């Protein structure tokens, strides 16, 4: 029997590979001859670098965090010359305390530093996950780190952070890193918001990043002006493009200045790990994540796996740390049956502990596969 296991991380508890190997352990206890293939999985957000790092080099570089403080960020450099990185490593909201959140001050400059470092290492292809940002600067910080110039009416560089957009008068591209013309960017992005307006990044996500109602109005107006200036330089500068508002406008910067493509994160990851080839000859496919609920069907990793499995008529089982209201929708999107792994009443910390989560997942998988093998 061939079983393919591709489980997203149980955030705060098990990595994707740890979860997959726990299931593998259970299956091999029942049948040591079973062919169990474990593949790392992520949806383009947290864990994407780890999921795609097999065979690559994890690189650590000191860059600016959202408030321009030094921080060590990691990305993966694959043998193919592709760099895999998460913007959240340099500009993520989890890098800030609640009281520090302020999109007028936060910048994506560190993301540009990561890209520049990878270019210096020879990377010309990039996979960048852009979920979880603390920023609303339209990607101007990132582009500044790559040599683009954003100037006020006096020809001086505008300040970093969203507040700098207020003074933007001119954009110059002649000093951008020459190697950018050789680069290909694939952006893992599941957000469909445009850059501006009622559905734009400022209006929809500004408050959770610390913006007041007045900040939201100001940032939206400034980003609209930024988009107009960008359009005069680049034909791909479309503020209405789905995903342009991702990561506080970082999606727009990639589209307008780096000729990037925006694609579902799980689709990019599935392509990179060649999961389809494994699934074609599988008997059963196993997936899952830390929490299954009604939102899982909105482009999350387990549904991406299930969709691929159903293309070949495969049975799909999912495991999760917990199950919440609405999870039954997963059954309508390719997951034949799902199983929460919690076996005893416990505190959240106890449930998340690596030892307990591994034990619970292994034990649950063992019982499920007793019915199958």
C-alpha positions, 0 to 999 in steps of 0.5 A: 500500500502506498500512502502519501502524507502532506500535512501543514504545520500545527502552528506553535506545536508541530512542523509539517514534517514532524506531523507527517512523520508522526502519521508515518510512524503509526502506519508502519507500526501496522504494516512495516512494508507500507510505502509511506511518502511524507512531503512538507507542506505550507500555504505560502505563509508561515512555514513556507521556507521550512517546507521547501528547504529540503536540499537547500541552504538555510541562509541567515542575514541581518536586516531591518525589522518593521521598525528598522531595528536589526533582526536576523531573518532566514531564507532558503537558497535551493540548488536550482538558484531559487530563493524561498523567503517569507516577508514576515521574517523581516516585516511580519506583525508577529515581530512587534508588540501590540503597542508597537503596531503603527503602519505610519512607521512600519516598513518593508525595507528588510524584505528588500534587503533579503532579496538583495542578499539573495541576488548577491548569492546568485539567486535569480528566481524567487518564491516569496510568501507575503502573508502576515505583514505589519506594514502598509507602505505599498512596498516602497521600503522594499523597493528602496532597499533594491535601489529604487528612489522615492523622492519628495518635491525637493528631491530628497528621499521620503521617510520609511514607513507609511508616513513617507507616502504623504511626501511622495513626488517622484519615483526614479528607477535608474539606480535599481539593482541591474540584476533585477532585470534577470529575476523572476518572482513568484509571489505566494498570495491568497489575498484578493484585495486591490490596493485602494478603496473600500476593499483596499489594504488600508481599509480592510487590514489597517486597523489590525496593524495599528491604524486609526480611522484617520490614518486609514483615510490618509494611507488610502489617499497616499497609496492612490497617488503612489499608484498614479505615479507608478503607472506613469513608469510601469504598464503593470502598475494596476492598483485594481489587480487582485492581490495588489493590496496584499501585505499593505500594498507589497503585492502592488510593488511586486507587480508594478516594479518587479514584473512578478506573478501572484499565485495561490500559495498552496499551488506554488508549494504543491508545484515545488514539491511535485506532489501530484506525481506522488499522488497519482500512484497513491492508494490513500492521501493524508493531509491536515493542519492545526485547526480545521474550520469553515475557513479551511476551504478558502485556499488553505493547504489541506484543501489544495492537497485534497483537490489534487487528490480528487483529480485522480480519484484518491481517498483523502483523510485529514488530521487536525489539532482541533475541529471548529464549527464549519469544518464539515465544509471540508467534506464538500471540498475533497476531504472524505473524513477528518479526525481531531487528535486531542484525546484528553481534556488539557490546557492549550499549552499542554495540547501544543507541547511537541511531545503531547501533540506527537503522541496524540497524532500518532495514536489517532492515526494508528486507530484510523488506519486499523480500519484500513490496513 
